[in-house]
Amino acid sequence: MDTKPNIFMKILNILSRNPQKSYDLEDLTSFAIPCSTEPHQDNLWIQRGYQAEVLDALILLDNHGFIILDSVSDQSIISIKGLINVSSTTFSN
């Protein structure tokens, strides 16, 4: 599995590609952890583990104001603060 800082940046980068679009937990999991859709697709426990890792990251990003997470629908969208963070990270690299 990915390291925590890496998954945070992956999620922010995915959301920043189209700031008007919201993504659900399953979509973000498949984009952030590509192997989650490959060999273990039939293994529900492994899928749930990947989703839990992404959900933990989403909750933390929401708590820090980088994204807006709708806990009812599991939809996430990037905030202005998140876009600024991605832009400043991109320019500094």
Buried (B, 14 or more C-beta within 10 A) or exposed (E): EBEEEEBBBBBBBBBBEEBEEBBEBBBBBBBBBEEBBEEBEEEEEBBEBBBEBBBEBBEBBBEEEBBBBEEEEBBBBBBEEBBEBBEEEEEEE
